[in-house]
Amino acid sequence: MSAGEAQPPAVTPAEHDAMARAVRLAATALGHTSPNPVVGCVLLARDGSPVGEGYHRGAGQPHAEVEALRAAGARARGATAVVTLEPCAHQGRTGPCAEALLHAGVARVVYAVDDPTPQAGGGAARLRAAGVQVVGGVLREEAERGNELWLTAARHGRPCVTWKFAGTLDGRTAAADGTSRWITGSAARADGHVLRATHDAVLVGSGTLRSDDPHLGLRHGVTGRPPLRVVLDRTGGIRREARVLDDAAPTVVVVAEGARLPLLPHGHEVLALPCDAQGIDVAELMAELYRRGLRSVLLEGGAKLAAAFARRGLLDRTVAYLAPMFLGAGGRAVLDDFGAMSLAQGLRFRFGEMHQLGDDMRLVLRTAPQPAAEAR
C-alpha cells in the first residue's frame, strides 16, 4: 500500500473472533487436503454478525471462501470475508478465490497468512486493485500453527518432517534388554495416533520393522484417512507377512538402487532410490514424496533413521512424549550420531506447545536457526 492510499479500518472485535473461528474450521480438515492447505473462512455482515462459513475439505473440492459464499448467498454482498490464508489468485482445479469474492460483492477481506506459493499468491493485490479493503496478518501466529505442515512444505519445496518419539527424561526409548512397551501411558499413545492422522505419510526404517513389526495404521479410536505407510528397507528383505503390508492402507517399500525387489501384495509399491554408505538418500525420498503430492511426513523410525534426517537438516518439528522415568546409560538412545562434534554443531530447537497427558508430557519443538559462528 502506498503512502497516499487510505489505510483500511482497524480490525474489529467481531473480525478477531471470526478469525479464531476460521482457524478452528481449518483444523477440521487436517490430514485430508494435500497437496492443498487447510483453510477456514467466515463471512460477516456489516453489523459484524456471521452470515456464512466454510472450510476446504480436500483437493478438487471448493475452497473455504467458496463454501462460505455459498452458505451466505445474497448476504455476501457488502460483507467482510475473514480467511486464514490469503485468497488465491490462480486457476487450478477450482477457480480463483479472489475473483469469487469480487463477483459476490464482498467489500472487505481480512486474512491471516500470505500465500507463499508463486502460483496462488497475489490474491490480496488483486482484491486491493479492485477496490476491496484488505487487511493481512490478523492472528497470523495461530493460523501459521494450524497450517504449519503445508506452509513449511510450500516454503521449502519438500514435505514438512515431524519426528515423533516416546522416551524417558534421560533420552532413552528402550531399556537395556530391548523392552520399550510401554514407556508412555495410554493417553500419550492415543495422542500419537491423532498426530499420525494429521500427516500424509508415516515413515519407519528396517530396524523398527524388524524389532516391532509395526502396523502404522490408525487405532485408539482415531478415525480419518490413514496416512501412506513408507518403509526404508535398503536390502529389500521385508517379509510378505509384515503387518505393514495388510490392506488397511497402501505401503511404499523403499530399497536401494540395485537391491533385490521384494514381491509385495497387491496395492503396495517398491521404490528404488540412490544409496550411500550411510543409507538411502532421504533427501531424494522427500523430493519424490513431494512430487507425489505429499506435504507432510511423520517420522516414527528409530534412532538411526532420525539421525539420517538430522544429518541432512530435514527435521522441521519434533513431538516428544516424555515419561517421568530414567533408564540410565544401558538404555537405547533416542538419537544416533549425526555428526555433531561440538555444541555449535548440535541440533537446536525452540520450545513450542507443552501439556500433560496422564503422567507423561507432550512437547512440541521446532527447529531453530543455527547460531552464527562466534567472531574470533
N, C-alpha and C positions, 0 to 999 in steps of 0.2 A: 504494500500500500504506500503510495507516495505521500509526501508531506502535505500536499494540498488537498488530499481526499479527506472527507469527513470520517471520523472514527465511528465504528458501529457502537450502539449502546452496550453498556456493560452487561455481563451475563446475569440473568435474574435468578432468584432462588428456585423458581419453577424449572428453569433450564438446567440448573445444577442438579436438582433432584431427578429430572428426566435423564440426564446423562448417567447418573448412578443406576437408574433403571435399565438404560440401554446396555450398560456393561454387564448387568446380570442376565439380560436377554441373550447377549452374545455368547456367554458361557454355556448356555443351554446346548449349543451345538458342538462343543469341544470334542474333537476326535471324529467329526463327521464331514468336515468341509474341504479337506485337502483336495487339490492344491490351493484352495481359496482360504482367505482368512475367516475368522469368526467376527461377525459384525452385528450390532444391535442398533435399532433406530426407534425413536419416539417422536411423534408429531404433536405439537402444542398449538392450540388456538390462541388468538390474540390475548385472551384473558389468562393464559397460562394453563388452561385445562387440557388434558390429553385427549386427542381425537383419533389416534391410531398408533399402533406399534407393530414391530416385526423384527425378525432376525433371519440371517442367512442360514438355511438348513443344509445346504450341500451344493457341490459343484453342479452347474447346469440348472439349478433352481433359482427362483427370484432372489435378488439381493435384498438386504434388510430394508433399504429405502422403498423399494417397490412393494414389499409386503406391507409396510406402514401406510403407503399411499393408497393401496387397495382397501385397507381397513378404514381409512379416513374418508375415502370417496370425495365428494364435493367439498367437504370441510377442510381439505388440504389447501384450498386457495387462501392465500394470505397467512398461512400457518408458518411455524418455525419447525424445521427438521433438526432434531438432536441425534447425532450419529457418532458411533465410536471411532470410525475411520473415515478419513477424507473421502467424499463421494467420488467414485471412479469416473474417468473421462474417456473410456475406450469401449469399443465394441468387441465383446468376447462371445461366449455362448449366450449371454444376455446383453441387453443394450446398456449404454452409459447411464449411470445413476444421476449424474449431473443434469443430463438432458431430461430425464424423467421428472426430476424435481422442478426444472424450469417449466416443463409442459403442464405440470399440475398447479403452477402458480404459487409455489412456496416463496415467501418473502424473505426468509432469514434461515441460515444454516449455521448450526453450532456443532463443531466436531472436535474430537479429542486428539487424534494422531494423524500426522501427514502420511499419505501413502508413499512408501519408499520405492515402489517399482516404477521404472520408466514407462511401462506400458499403460498403467492405470492412473498414474499420478496426474496432477493438473486440474482436477475437478474444482478445487477451490478457486483457481484463477478463472476458469470458465464461468463459474457462477457469479463472481465479482464483476466480470466483464459484462454480464447480462443484467447487472443492477441489483443483484441479491446481496443483502448484508451477510457477511461471512465472518465467523469468529472461530479461531482454532486454538488448540491447546487446553481445552476445558477438561479437567480430570484426566490429564494426559497420563500420569503415572498409573492410575488404576486401570485405564484402558490398555496401556502398554503391557501390564502384567497379565491381563485377561487374554491378550492376543500375542503373548510372548513367543510362543513356538513359531508361529507364522512370521512375525516380524523379524525374528532372528534369522530364519531361513531366507527371507527376502533380502535382508541386508548382506548376508554372507554368500548367497548363491549355493547353499547346501542345507541339508536338514539341520534343524536345531537338535543338539545331542544332550539328553539328560542322563546323567549317571545316577542310578539308584542303587543303594546298598543298605543292608541291615547289619549293624555291628555293635561292638561294645564301646565303652568310653575310652578304652586304650587301643581302638582301631583294629579289632580282630573280628573276623567273620566266621570263624570256626575254632573249636578247641584243638588241643594238640593231637587228640585221637581222631580228628576229622569231623566230629559231630557239629552240626550247625542248626538243627531243628529242635526247639525253636529259640533263637536268641531273643527275638522280639515277641510281643504278645499278639493276640488275635486282632486287636484294634489296628495295630500298625500293619499287620499283614493284609487286612481288608482294605486299608487305605492305599496300600501298594497296588492293589488291583484297580482301584479308582484311578490312580495315576496312570496305570497301564492303558486304561480305556481311553485316555485323552491323547495318546500318541498314535502315529500312523504305523509304526513298526516297533517291535521289541527284539533285541539282539543279544545273543549269548555266544560264547565260544565253545570249542570242543571239550575243554576241561569241565565246564559246567554241564555240558551234555552228558559226559561220561559219569560224572560223580552224582548228579541229581536227577538225570533223565527228566528234565522239566517239560511241562505241557505248554506253558506260555499263553494259555487262554485266559478267559475271564471267569473268576469264581467269586466266592463270598457274597453272592447275591448281586454282583455288579453286572449290569446289562449294557448293551450297546454293540457297536461293530467291533469285533475282535481285531486287534492290530495284525499286520503282516508279521509272521514269525521268520526271523533271519538267524541262521546258524553259521558261524565261521568254522569250517571243518577242513582244514588245509589239505589233508590226505584223502578226503572223501570216504572216511571209514564209518560214516553213520549207519546204524542198523535200521532196517526197514521197520522193525518193531518199535522204534523210538516213539515216545508219546507225542513228540512234536510233529510227527508225520501222520496224525489222525486227520479226520475230515472237519475238525472244528474251525479251521482257518487255513489259508494257504501258507506254505513254508518255502523260503528260498534257502537252499544249502549252498554256501559259498566255498569253493575249493580253489586251490592254487592252479594256475595255468600249467597244464601238463600232467596234473594228477589224474588218477582214475576217476571216472564219473560214476557216482553211485546210482543204482536203479531205484527210483523213488516211486511211491504210489501215485496214482493219477491225481492231478491237481496241484502237485508240488513241482519245484523247479531247481535245476542245478545251474549255478552261475560261476564261471571260471574267471578269476582276476589275477593280476600280477602279484608276485610274492617275492620277498627277500628273506634274509637270514632272520629278521625279526617277525616275520609272518606276513599274512595277507595285507595288501595295501589298503588300509582303512579309509584313506582319503579318496581313493578311487571308488571304493564301495559307496561312500557318501555321495559322490558325484553321480553314480549310477542310480541310486535311490532317488535323488533329486530329479534326475531325468525322467523317472517313472512317476513323478508327481507326489512323492512323499516329502513332507515338510518337517517331520519330527521323528526322532528315534529315541527309544528308551533303552539305555544300555544296562542290562541286568547280568552281564557276564562277570567273571571273576576278576581277580587282581591283575592277571596278565593282560586281559583284554582292555581293562580300564587304563592300564599303563600305556598300551599301544595308542589309545586315543589321546592321552595326556601328552605323550611324546610328540604327536603331530599338532597339538594345540586345538583339539577338536572337542573339548569338554566345555559346553556352554553353561550348564547348570548341574548341580548335584543335589539330590534329595536323599538325605541321610536319616535313617531310622535308628536311633541310638538307644540301646538298652542300658539300664543302670547296673552295669556289670563290668568286671575286669577279668581277663583271661591270661594276661602275662605274656612273656616272650615266646612261650610254646605255641600260642595260638596262630592261626593263619591270618596274615596281614590283609588289610583292606586293599592295598595298592602295591603292586610290584615296582621295581626300579624303572624309572622312566628317564633317567639321565641327569637328575638334579644333583649337583655336587656341592652346592652352596645354598645359603638362604636366598640369595638373589635369583637362583635358578628354580626355586620352589614354585609350585603351582598355587597362586594366591586366589582367594575367593572373597566375596563380600557377603556378609550375613544378610539374608532376606527374612522370610517368614519363619516363625518358630511357634510350635504349640505342642501340647502334651496329648498323647494317645495312650490311654491306660497308664501303665508305668513307664512308657517309652516317650522319647522326644522326637519330633519330626522337624528337621532343619532343612531349609531351602537355601542353597548357596549359589551365587552367580560368579562366574569367572571375572576377576578384577584385572584391569590393565596392569601389565608388568611395570614395576618401577624402573625409571632410567638409572643407568649405572652412576654411581657416585663420582663426582669430579675428583681427580687426584691432584 
